[in-house]
Amino acid sequence: MQKHKSSPASWVQIDKEALEHNIRMYKNITRHALLAPVIKSNAYGHGMELIAKICDQNPLVDMLCVVSVREALLLRREGITKPLLVISILDDGLEEAVAHDIDLVAYDLETITELNAIGQRLNKKAQIHLKFDTGLSRLGLHSDNLLALVEQIHSLPFITIRGIFTHFAESESDDQTFTNHQLTQFNTLLAELDAREIHIPLKHSACTAAITASTANHCTMVRLGIGLYGLWPSQENKQLTEQLYPNFSLKPAMTWKTRIIQIKDIPAGSYIGYDRSHQVDRPTRLAILPVGYWDGFDRRLSNKGQVLINNQLAPIRGKVAMNLCIVDITGLDVSVDHEVTLLGNHQDITADDIAGLCETINYEIVTRINPLLPRTI
């Protein structure tokens, strides 16, 4: 019988010390540039409110970046006091955002004109960061008349251009040619704006990979994303960083756990799971875990992923279902209610290991963990 009926089926633990270690590592490199952790999309699966509160109390953190106005307003309601920047989506609540001193991305004149009108109604300037598309071909201003457009925006009475930024397309690569091309475009625009006496205080282009790839990317602010959580943007970036900064290290901040809810023995020849995708060739002991693809435990781990029990790896057998999965615990000394690690800092169950099995990136593995699951420090 399960002993902890009141405990969650699975839960995520966040290592505060690991987060603070990672912040120190990047701050040692950025030095005078402001440090702006990116905690969008539930802090890459780590729990946005939790991570925001840790960052809000950390003196090395200058600003927090979120994906949408909705996220920014949620953090203000949670008592987050540090500057907030919405870097992508202007959804509901623009007037409330201006009232709460939230910096907003801007990439089209129509929205900027609307923000100017909101500022006029509130008798308060809207603070914007102009996004400049230098080659990602995603969000951003991209016009032959860009300088004239910025001058027009600069003249609006209830708009303050607090920042200007771009985003790199392949800074994770060991070939920095295109990144340097994008940076040259960005720096050329900044120089032309300075020549026209349009001085914008916050200039930022660097994501996690670009921070360590070259100090030329730092400008006056950097946006620390996946590295905040102790994960590398790519193996190429890890190798480059370790060459440039031998004392640099990252500590993964996330551990995802569950408990065994049933143990059963099956005879040789038995099938396991939907579509009978696995057949055992010996008497086998199985543990049933209350976690599946609803929780964000990827279905692609069926018959090839592993979990950690008593510091020993147990293979997943059969297909991962919506709310359950099955692991082979033959030979392991475990019982019902035993704690199981699904993802953590152990060989074969790291975010990178799981991403390799699923043929994706570590970002997707952690971000897709269901936001309804409890997160604790």
Contacts in CASP RR format, 6 or more apart in sequence:
PFRMAT RR
TARGET T0000
AUTHOR 0000-0000-0000
METHOD contacts of the structure
MODEL  1
MQKHKSSPASWVQIDKEALEHNIRMYKNITRHALLAPVIKSNAYGHGMEL
IAKICDQNPLVDMLCVVSVREALLLRREGITKPLLVISILDDGLEEAVAH
DIDLVAYDLETITELNAIGQRLNKKAQIHLKFDTGLSRLGLHSDNLLALV
EQIHSLPFITIRGIFTHFAESESDDQTFTNHQLTQFNTLLAELDAREIHI
PLKHSACTAAITASTANHCTMVRLGIGLYGLWPSQENKQLTEQLYPNFSL
KPAMTWKTRIIQIKDIPAGSYIGYDRSHQVDRPTRLAILPVGYWDGFDRR
LSNKGQVLINNQLAPIRGKVAMNLCIVDITGLDVSVDHEVTLLGNHQDIT
ADDIAGLCETINYEIVTRINPLLPRTI
1 336 0 8 1.000
2 259 0 8 1.000
2 261 0 8 1.000
2 336 0 8 1.000
2 337 0 8 1.000
3 336 0 8 1.000
3 337 0 8 1.000
4 259 0 8 1.000
4 337 0 8 1.000
7 259 0 8 1.000
8 373 0 8 1.000
8 374 0 8 1.000
9 258 0 8 1.000
9 259 0 8 1.000
9 290 0 8 1.000
9 291 0 8 1.000
9 295 0 8 1.000
9 323 0 8 1.000
10 256 0 8 1.000
10 257 0 8 1.000
10 258 0 8 1.000
10 290 0 8 1.000
10 291 0 8 1.000
10 295 0 8 1.000
10 342 0 8 1.000
10 373 0 8 1.000
11 256 0 8 1.000
11 257 0 8 1.000
11 258 0 8 1.000
11 373 0 8 1.000
11 374 0 8 1.000
11 375 0 8 1.000
11 376 0 8 1.000
12 45 0 8 1.000
12 46 0 8 1.000
12 47 0 8 1.000
12 254 0 8 1.000
12 255 0 8 1.000
12 256 0 8 1.000
12 257 0 8 1.000
12 369 0 8 1.000
12 373 0 8 1.000
12 374 0 8 1.000
12 375 0 8 1.000
12 376 0 8 1.000
13 254 0 8 1.000
13 255 0 8 1.000
13 256 0 8 1.000
13 257 0 8 1.000
13 375 0 8 1.000
13 376 0 8 1.000
13 377 0 8 1.000
14 46 0 8 1.000
14 47 0 8 1.000
14 50 0 8 1.000
14 51 0 8 1.000
14 253 0 8 1.000
14 254 0 8 1.000
14 375 0 8 1.000
14 376 0 8 1.000
14 377 0 8 1.000
15 251 0 8 1.000
15 252 0 8 1.000
15 253 0 8 1.000
15 254 0 8 1.000
15 255 0 8 1.000
15 377 0 8 1.000
16 54 0 8 1.000
16 253 0 8 1.000
16 377 0 8 1.000
17 251 0 8 1.000
18 230 0 8 1.000
18 251 0 8 1.000
18 252 0 8 1.000
18 253 0 8 1.000
19 51 0 8 1.000
19 54 0 8 1.000
19 228 0 8 1.000
19 229 0 8 1.000
19 253 0 8 1.000
20 54 0 8 1.000
20 58 0 8 1.000
21 249 0 8 1.000
21 250 0 8 1.000
21 251 0 8 1.000
22 227 0 8 1.000
22 228 0 8 1.000
22 229 0 8 1.000
22 230 0 8 1.000
22 250 0 8 1.000
22 251 0 8 1.000
22 253 0 8 1.000
23 35 0 8 1.000
23 37 0 8 1.000
23 55 0 8 1.000
23 58 0 8 1.000
23 60 0 8 1.000
23 61 0 8 1.000
23 224 0 8 1.000
23 228 0 8 1.000
24 60 0 8 1.000
25 248 0 8 1.000
25 249 0 8 1.000
25 250 0 8 1.000
26 35 0 8 1.000
26 208 0 8 1.000
26 211 0 8 1.000
26 212 0 8 1.000
26 222 0 8 1.000
26 224 0 8 1.000
26 227 0 8 1.000
26 228 0 8 1.000
27 35 0 8 1.000
27 60 0 8 1.000
28 248 0 8 1.000
29 211 0 8 1.000
29 212 0 8 1.000
29 215 0 8 1.000
29 245 0 8 1.000
29 248 0 8 1.000
30 211 0 8 1.000
30 218 0 8 1.000
30 222 0 8 1.000
33 206 0 8 1.000
33 218 0 8 1.000
33 219 0 8 1.000
33 220 0 8 1.000
33 221 0 8 1.000
33 222 0 8 1.000
34 62 0 8 1.000
34 63 0 8 1.000
34 202 0 8 1.000
34 220 0 8 1.000
34 221 0 8 1.000
34 222 0 8 1.000
35 60 0 8 1.000
35 61 0 8 1.000
35 62 0 8 1.000
35 63 0 8 1.000
35 221 0 8 1.000
35 222 0 8 1.000
35 224 0 8 1.000
36 61 0 8 1.000
36 62 0 8 1.000
36 63 0 8 1.000
36 64 0 8 1.000
36 65 0 8 1.000
36 85 0 8 1.000
36 204 0 8 1.000
36 221 0 8 1.000
36 222 0 8 1.000
36 223 0 8 1.000
36 224 0 8 1.000
37 51 0 8 1.000
37 55 0 8 1.000
37 61 0 8 1.000
37 64 0 8 1.000
37 65 0 8 1.000
37 223 0 8 1.000
37 224 0 8 1.000
37 225 0 8 1.000
37 228 0 8 1.000
38 44 0 8 1.000
38 64 0 8 1.000
38 65 0 8 1.000
38 66 0 8 1.000
38 87 0 8 1.000
38 207 0 8 1.000
38 223 0 8 1.000
38 224 0 8 1.000
38 225 0 8 1.000
38 228 0 8 1.000
39 48 0 8 1.000
39 51 0 8 1.000
39 52 0 8 1.000
39 55 0 8 1.000
39 64 0 8 1.000
39 65 0 8 1.000
39 66 0 8 1.000
39 228 0 8 1.000
40 48 0 8 1.000
40 65 0 8 1.000
40 66 0 8 1.000
40 67 0 8 1.000
40 68 0 8 1.000
40 71 0 8 1.000
40 87 0 8 1.000
40 88 0 8 1.000
41 48 0 8 1.000
41 67 0 8 1.000
41 367 0 8 1.000
42 48 0 8 1.000
42 367 0 8 1.000
42 371 0 8 1.000
43 50 0 8 1.000
43 51 0 8 1.000
43 52 0 8 1.000
43 229 0 8 1.000
44 225 0 8 1.000
44 226 0 8 1.000
44 228 0 8 1.000
44 229 0 8 1.000
44 363 0 8 1.000
44 366 0 8 1.000
44 367 0 8 1.000
45 254 0 8 1.000
45 366 0 8 1.000
45 367 0 8 1.000
45 368 0 8 1.000
45 369 0 8 1.000
45 371 0 8 1.000
46 229 0 8 1.000
46 253 0 8 1.000
46 254 0 8 1.000
46 366 0 8 1.000
46 375 0 8 1.000
47 371 0 8 1.000
47 375 0 8 1.000
48 66 0 8 1.000
48 71 0 8 1.000
48 74 0 8 1.000
48 75 0 8 1.000
49 74 0 8 1.000
49 75 0 8 1.000
49 78 0 8 1.000
50 375 0 8 1.000
50 376 0 8 1.000
50 377 0 8 1.000
51 228 0 8 1.000
52 64 0 8 1.000
52 75 0 8 1.000
52 78 0 8 1.000
52 80 0 8 1.000
53 78 0 8 1.000
53 80 0 8 1.000
54 377 0 8 1.000
55 61 0 8 1.000
55 64 0 8 1.000
55 82 0 8 1.000
56 64 0 8 1.000
56 79 0 8 1.000
56 80 0 8 1.000
56 81 0 8 1.000
56 82 0 8 1.000
61 82 0 8 1.000
62 82 0 8 1.000
62 83 0 8 1.000
62 221 0 8 1.000
63 82 0 8 1.000
63 83 0 8 1.000
63 84 0 8 1.000
63 85 0 8 1.000
63 103 0 8 1.000
63 221 0 8 1.000
64 75 0 8 1.000
64 80 0 8 1.000
64 82 0 8 1.000
64 83 0 8 1.000
64 84 0 8 1.000
64 85 0 8 1.000
65 84 0 8 1.000
65 85 0 8 1.000
65 86 0 8 1.000
65 87 0 8 1.000
65 223 0 8 1.000
66 72 0 8 1.000
66 75 0 8 1.000
66 84 0 8 1.000
66 85 0 8 1.000
66 86 0 8 1.000
66 87 0 8 1.000
67 86 0 8 1.000
67 87 0 8 1.000
67 88 0 8 1.000
67 89 0 8 1.000
68 86 0 8 1.000
68 88 0 8 1.000
68 89 0 8 1.000
68 90 0 8 1.000
68 91 0 8 1.000
69 86 0 8 1.000
69 89 0 8 1.000
69 90 0 8 1.000
69 91 0 8 1.000
69 92 0 8 1.000
69 93 0 8 1.000
69 94 0 8 1.000
69 96 0 8 1.000
69 97 0 8 1.000
69 102 0 8 1.000
69 104 0 8 1.000
70 91 0 8 1.000
70 92 0 8 1.000
70 93 0 8 1.000
71 86 0 8 1.000
72 84 0 8 1.000
72 86 0 8 1.000
72 97 0 8 1.000
72 100 0 8 1.000
72 102 0 8 1.000
73 93 0 8 1.000
73 96 0 8 1.000
73 97 0 8 1.000
73 100 0 8 1.000
73 102 0 8 1.000
75 84 0 8 1.000
76 84 0 8 1.000
76 100 0 8 1.000
76 102 0 8 1.000
83 101 0 8 1.000
83 103 0 8 1.000
84 102 0 8 1.000
84 103 0 8 1.000
85 102 0 8 1.000
85 103 0 8 1.000
85 104 0 8 1.000
85 105 0 8 1.000
85 129 0 8 1.000
86 97 0 8 1.000
86 102 0 8 1.000
86 103 0 8 1.000
86 104 0 8 1.000
86 105 0 8 1.000
87 105 0 8 1.000
87 129 0 8 1.000
87 131 0 8 1.000
87 165 0 8 1.000
87 223 0 8 1.000
88 105 0 8 1.000
88 139 0 8 1.000
90 104 0 8 1.000
90 105 0 8 1.000
90 111 0 8 1.000
94 104 0 8 1.000
94 114 0 8 1.000
94 115 0 8 1.000
94 118 0 8 1.000
95 118 0 8 1.000
95 121 0 8 1.000
95 122 0 8 1.000
97 104 0 8 1.000
98 104 0 8 1.000
98 115 0 8 1.000
98 118 0 8 1.000
98 119 0 8 1.000
98 122 0 8 1.000
98 124 0 8 1.000
98 126 0 8 1.000
98 127 0 8 1.000
99 122 0 8 1.000
99 124 0 8 1.000
101 127 0 8 1.000
102 127 0 8 1.000
103 127 0 8 1.000
103 128 0 8 1.000
103 129 0 8 1.000
103 162 0 8 1.000
103 163 0 8 1.000
104 115 0 8 1.000
104 126 0 8 1.000
104 127 0 8 1.000
104 128 0 8 1.000
104 129 0 8 1.000
105 128 0 8 1.000
105 129 0 8 1.000
105 131 0 8 1.000
105 139 0 8 1.000
106 112 0 8 1.000
106 115 0 8 1.000
106 128 0 8 1.000
106 129 0 8 1.000
106 130 0 8 1.000
106 131 0 8 1.000
106 153 0 8 1.000
107 130 0 8 1.000
107 131 0 8 1.000
107 133 0 8 1.000
107 139 0 8 1.000
107 140 0 8 1.000
107 141 0 8 1.000
108 141 0 8 1.000
109 149 0 8 1.000
109 152 0 8 1.000
109 153 0 8 1.000
112 128 0 8 1.000
112 153 0 8 1.000
112 156 0 8 1.000
112 159 0 8 1.000
113 156 0 8 1.000
115 126 0 8 1.000
115 128 0 8 1.000
115 158 0 8 1.000
115 159 0 8 1.000
116 126 0 8 1.000
116 156 0 8 1.000
116 157 0 8 1.000
116 158 0 8 1.000
116 159 0 8 1.000
117 158 0 8 1.000
118 126 0 8 1.000
118 158 0 8 1.000
119 125 0 8 1.000
119 126 0 8 1.000
119 158 0 8 1.000
120 157 0 8 1.000
120 158 0 8 1.000
124 158 0 8 1.000
125 158 0 8 1.000
125 159 0 8 1.000
125 160 0 8 1.000
126 158 0 8 1.000
126 159 0 8 1.000
126 160 0 8 1.000
127 160 0 8 1.000
127 162 0 8 1.000
128 153 0 8 1.000
128 159 0 8 1.000
128 160 0 8 1.000
128 161 0 8 1.000
128 162 0 8 1.000
128 163 0 8 1.000
129 161 0 8 1.000
129 162 0 8 1.000
129 163 0 8 1.000
129 164 0 8 1.000
129 165 0 8 1.000
129 202 0 8 1.000
130 141 0 8 1.000
130 150 0 8 1.000
130 153 0 8 1.000
130 161 0 8 1.000
130 163 0 8 1.000
130 164 0 8 1.000
130 165 0 8 1.000
130 200 0 8 1.000
131 139 0 8 1.000
131 140 0 8 1.000
131 141 0 8 1.000
131 164 0 8 1.000
131 165 0 8 1.000
131 166 0 8 1.000
131 167 0 8 1.000
132 140 0 8 1.000
132 141 0 8 1.000
132 142 0 8 1.000
132 146 0 8 1.000
132 164 0 8 1.000
132 165 0 8 1.000
132 166 0 8 1.000
132 185 0 8 1.000
132 186 0 8 1.000
132 189 0 8 1.000
133 139 0 8 1.000
133 140 0 8 1.000
133 141 0 8 1.000
133 142 0 8 1.000
133 166 0 8 1.000
134 166 0 8 1.000
134 181 0 8 1.000
134 182 0 8 1.000
134 183 0 8 1.000
134 185 0 8 1.000
134 186 0 8 1.000
135 169 0 8 1.000
135 178 0 8 1.000
135 182 0 8 1.000
135 185 0 8 1.000
136 166 0 8 1.000
136 167 0 8 1.000
136 168 0 8 1.000
136 169 0 8 1.000
136 182 0 8 1.000
138 167 0 8 1.000
141 149 0 8 1.000
143 149 0 8 1.000
146 189 0 8 1.000
147 189 0 8 1.000
147 192 0 8 1.000
147 193 0 8 1.000
147 196 0 8 1.000
150 161 0 8 1.000
150 193 0 8 1.000
150 198 0 8 1.000
151 196 0 8 1.000
151 198 0 8 1.000
153 159 0 8 1.000
153 161 0 8 1.000
154 161 0 8 1.000
154 198 0 8 1.000
161 198 0 8 1.000
161 200 0 8 1.000
162 200 0 8 1.000
162 201 0 8 1.000
162 202 0 8 1.000
163 200 0 8 1.000
163 201 0 8 1.000
163 202 0 8 1.000
163 203 0 8 1.000
163 204 0 8 1.000
164 189 0 8 1.000
164 190 0 8 1.000
164 193 0 8 1.000
164 200 0 8 1.000
164 202 0 8 1.000
164 203 0 8 1.000
164 204 0 8 1.000
165 202 0 8 1.000
165 203 0 8 1.000
165 204 0 8 1.000
165 205 0 8 1.000
165 223 0 8 1.000
166 182 0 8 1.000
166 185 0 8 1.000
166 186 0 8 1.000
166 205 0 8 1.000
167 205 0 8 1.000
167 207 0 8 1.000
168 179 0 8 1.000
168 182 0 8 1.000
168 183 0 8 1.000
168 205 0 8 1.000
168 206 0 8 1.000
168 207 0 8 1.000
168 209 0 8 1.000
168 210 0 8 1.000
168 217 0 8 1.000
169 178 0 8 1.000
169 179 0 8 1.000
169 182 0 8 1.000
170 178 0 8 1.000
170 179 0 8 1.000
171 179 0 8 1.000
171 206 0 8 1.000
171 207 0 8 1.000
171 209 0 8 1.000
171 210 0 8 1.000
171 213 0 8 1.000
171 217 0 8 1.000
171 233 0 8 1.000
171 237 0 8 1.000
172 209 0 8 1.000
172 233 0 8 1.000
172 234 0 8 1.000
172 236 0 8 1.000
172 237 0 8 1.000
173 179 0 8 1.000
173 234 0 8 1.000
173 236 0 8 1.000
174 236 0 8 1.000
174 237 0 8 1.000
174 239 0 8 1.000
174 240 0 8 1.000
176 213 0 8 1.000
176 214 0 8 1.000
179 210 0 8 1.000
179 213 0 8 1.000
179 217 0 8 1.000
182 205 0 8 1.000
183 205 0 8 1.000
183 216 0 8 1.000
183 217 0 8 1.000
186 205 0 8 1.000
190 200 0 8 1.000
190 203 0 8 1.000
193 199 0 8 1.000
193 200 0 8 1.000
201 220 0 8 1.000
202 220 0 8 1.000
202 221 0 8 1.000
203 219 0 8 1.000
203 220 0 8 1.000
203 221 0 8 1.000
204 219 0 8 1.000
204 220 0 8 1.000
204 221 0 8 1.000
204 222 0 8 1.000
204 223 0 8 1.000
205 217 0 8 1.000
205 219 0 8 1.000
206 217 0 8 1.000
206 218 0 8 1.000
206 219 0 8 1.000
206 222 0 8 1.000
206 223 0 8 1.000
207 222 0 8 1.000
207 223 0 8 1.000
207 224 0 8 1.000
207 225 0 8 1.000
207 233 0 8 1.000
208 223 0 8 1.000
208 224 0 8 1.000
208 225 0 8 1.000
208 226 0 8 1.000
208 227 0 8 1.000
208 228 0 8 1.000
208 233 0 8 1.000
208 237 0 8 1.000
209 233 0 8 1.000
209 234 0 8 1.000
209 237 0 8 1.000
210 217 0 8 1.000
210 222 0 8 1.000
211 217 0 8 1.000
211 218 0 8 1.000
211 222 0 8 1.000
211 224 0 8 1.000
212 237 0 8 1.000
212 240 0 8 1.000
212 241 0 8 1.000
212 244 0 8 1.000
212 245 0 8 1.000
212 248 0 8 1.000
213 237 0 8 1.000
213 240 0 8 1.000
213 241 0 8 1.000
226 232 0 8 1.000
226 233 0 8 1.000
226 362 0 8 1.000
226 363 0 8 1.000
227 233 0 8 1.000
227 250 0 8 1.000
228 253 0 8 1.000
229 252 0 8 1.000
229 253 0 8 1.000
229 254 0 8 1.000
229 366 0 8 1.000
230 250 0 8 1.000
230 251 0 8 1.000
230 252 0 8 1.000
230 253 0 8 1.000
231 250 0 8 1.000
231 252 0 8 1.000
231 351 0 8 1.000
231 352 0 8 1.000
231 362 0 8 1.000
231 363 0 8 1.000
231 366 0 8 1.000
232 238 0 8 1.000
232 241 0 8 1.000
232 250 0 8 1.000
232 352 0 8 1.000
232 362 0 8 1.000
241 248 0 8 1.000
242 248 0 8 1.000
251 345 0 8 1.000
252 344 0 8 1.000
252 345 0 8 1.000
252 350 0 8 1.000
252 351 0 8 1.000
254 343 0 8 1.000
254 344 0 8 1.000
254 351 0 8 1.000
254 366 0 8 1.000
255 341 0 8 1.000
255 343 0 8 1.000
255 344 0 8 1.000
255 345 0 8 1.000
256 341 0 8 1.000
256 342 0 8 1.000
256 343 0 8 1.000
256 344 0 8 1.000
256 369 0 8 1.000
257 339 0 8 1.000
257 340 0 8 1.000
257 341 0 8 1.000
257 342 0 8 1.000
258 289 0 8 1.000
258 290 0 8 1.000
258 291 0 8 1.000
258 339 0 8 1.000
258 340 0 8 1.000
258 342 0 8 1.000
259 289 0 8 1.000
259 290 0 8 1.000
259 337 0 8 1.000
259 338 0 8 1.000
259 339 0 8 1.000
259 340 0 8 1.000
260 287 0 8 1.000
260 288 0 8 1.000
260 289 0 8 1.000
260 309 0 8 1.000
260 334 0 8 1.000
260 335 0 8 1.000
260 336 0 8 1.000
260 337 0 8 1.000
260 338 0 8 1.000
260 340 0 8 1.000
261 288 0 8 1.000
261 289 0 8 1.000
261 290 0 8 1.000
261 336 0 8 1.000
261 337 0 8 1.000
262 287 0 8 1.000
262 288 0 8 1.000
262 336 0 8 1.000
263 285 0 8 1.000
263 286 0 8 1.000
263 287 0 8 1.000
263 288 0 8 1.000
263 329 0 8 1.000
263 334 0 8 1.000
263 335 0 8 1.000
263 336 0 8 1.000
264 285 0 8 1.000
264 286 0 8 1.000
264 288 0 8 1.000
265 283 0 8 1.000
265 284 0 8 1.000
265 285 0 8 1.000
265 286 0 8 1.000
266 272 0 8 1.000
266 280 0 8 1.000
266 283 0 8 1.000
266 284 0 8 1.000
266 286 0 8 1.000
267 283 0 8 1.000
268 280 0 8 1.000
268 281 0 8 1.000
268 282 0 8 1.000
268 283 0 8 1.000
268 284 0 8 1.000
269 279 0 8 1.000
269 280 0 8 1.000
269 281 0 8 1.000
270 279 0 8 1.000
270 280 0 8 1.000
270 284 0 8 1.000
271 278 0 8 1.000
271 279 0 8 1.000
272 278 0 8 1.000
272 279 0 8 1.000
272 280 0 8 1.000
272 286 0 8 1.000
272 317 0 8 1.000
272 318 0 8 1.000
272 326 0 8 1.000
273 317 0 8 1.000
273 318 0 8 1.000
273 319 0 8 1.000
273 321 0 8 1.000
273 326 0 8 1.000
274 318 0 8 1.000
274 319 0 8 1.000
274 321 0 8 1.000
275 319 0 8 1.000
277 302 0 8 1.000
277 303 0 8 1.000
277 318 0 8 1.000
277 319 0 8 1.000
278 303 0 8 1.000
278 317 0 8 1.000
278 318 0 8 1.000
280 317 0 8 1.000
280 328 0 8 1.000
282 330 0 8 1.000
283 330 0 8 1.000
284 317 0 8 1.000
284 328 0 8 1.000
284 330 0 8 1.000
285 328 0 8 1.000
285 329 0 8 1.000
285 330 0 8 1.000
285 331 0 8 1.000
285 332 0 8 1.000
286 317 0 8 1.000
286 326 0 8 1.000
286 327 0 8 1.000
286 328 0 8 1.000
286 329 0 8 1.000
287 309 0 8 1.000
287 314 0 8 1.000
287 326 0 8 1.000
287 327 0 8 1.000
287 329 0 8 1.000
287 334 0 8 1.000
287 338 0 8 1.000
287 340 0 8 1.000
288 324 0 8 1.000
288 325 0 8 1.000
288 326 0 8 1.000
289 307 0 8 1.000
289 324 0 8 1.000
289 325 0 8 1.000
289 326 0 8 1.000
289 327 0 8 1.000
289 340 0 8 1.000
289 342 0 8 1.000
290 323 0 8 1.000
290 324 0 8 1.000
291 297 0 8 1.000
291 323 0 8 1.000
291 324 0 8 1.000
291 325 0 8 1.000
291 342 0 8 1.000
292 299 0 8 1.000
292 320 0 8 1.000
292 321 0 8 1.000
292 322 0 8 1.000
292 323 0 8 1.000
292 324 0 8 1.000
292 325 0 8 1.000
293 299 0 8 1.000
293 320 0 8 1.000
293 321 0 8 1.000
293 322 0 8 1.000
294 322 0 8 1.000
294 323 0 8 1.000
294 370 0 8 1.000
295 323 0 8 1.000
295 369 0 8 1.000
295 370 0 8 1.000
295 373 0 8 1.000
296 368 0 8 1.000
296 369 0 8 1.000
296 370 0 8 1.000
297 320 0 8 1.000
297 325 0 8 1.000
297 342 0 8 1.000
298 320 0 8 1.000
298 354 0 8 1.000
298 358 0 8 1.000
298 365 0 8 1.000
298 368 0 8 1.000
299 319 0 8 1.000
299 320 0 8 1.000
300 357 0 8 1.000
300 358 0 8 1.000
300 359 0 8 1.000
301 316 0 8 1.000
301 320 0 8 1.000
301 325 0 8 1.000
301 354 0 8 1.000
301 357 0 8 1.000
301 358 0 8 1.000
302 316 0 8 1.000
302 318 0 8 1.000
302 319 0 8 1.000
302 320 0 8 1.000
303 316 0 8 1.000
303 317 0 8 1.000
303 318 0 8 1.000
303 319 0 8 1.000
304 315 0 8 1.000
304 316 0 8 1.000
304 357 0 8 1.000
305 315 0 8 1.000
305 316 0 8 1.000
305 354 0 8 1.000
305 357 0 8 1.000
306 313 0 8 1.000
306 314 0 8 1.000
306 315 0 8 1.000
306 316 0 8 1.000
306 327 0 8 1.000
306 348 0 8 1.000
306 349 0 8 1.000
307 313 0 8 1.000
307 314 0 8 1.000
307 316 0 8 1.000
307 327 0 8 1.000
307 340 0 8 1.000
307 341 0 8 1.000
307 342 0 8 1.000
307 349 0 8 1.000
308 314 0 8 1.000
308 340 0 8 1.000
308 341 0 8 1.000
308 344 0 8 1.000
308 346 0 8 1.000
308 349 0 8 1.000
309 327 0 8 1.000
309 329 0 8 1.000
309 332 0 8 1.000
309 334 0 8 1.000
309 338 0 8 1.000
309 339 0 8 1.000
309 340 0 8 1.000
309 341 0 8 1.000
310 332 0 8 1.000
310 333 0 8 1.000
310 334 0 8 1.000
310 338 0 8 1.000
311 346 0 8 1.000
312 332 0 8 1.000
313 348 0 8 1.000
313 349 0 8 1.000
314 327 0 8 1.000
314 328 0 8 1.000
314 329 0 8 1.000
314 332 0 8 1.000
314 340 0 8 1.000
315 327 0 8 1.000
315 328 0 8 1.000
316 325 0 8 1.000
316 326 0 8 1.000
316 327 0 8 1.000
317 326 0 8 1.000
317 327 0 8 1.000
317 328 0 8 1.000
318 325 0 8 1.000
318 326 0 8 1.000
327 340 0 8 1.000
341 349 0 8 1.000
342 349 0 8 1.000
343 349 0 8 1.000
343 350 0 8 1.000
343 351 0 8 1.000
343 354 0 8 1.000
343 365 0 8 1.000
343 366 0 8 1.000
344 350 0 8 1.000
344 351 0 8 1.000
347 353 0 8 1.000
351 362 0 8 1.000
351 365 0 8 1.000
351 366 0 8 1.000
352 362 0 8 1.000
354 362 0 8 1.000
354 365 0 8 1.000
355 361 0 8 1.000
355 362 0 8 1.000
355 364 0 8 1.000
355 365 0 8 1.000
358 364 0 8 1.000
358 365 0 8 1.000
END
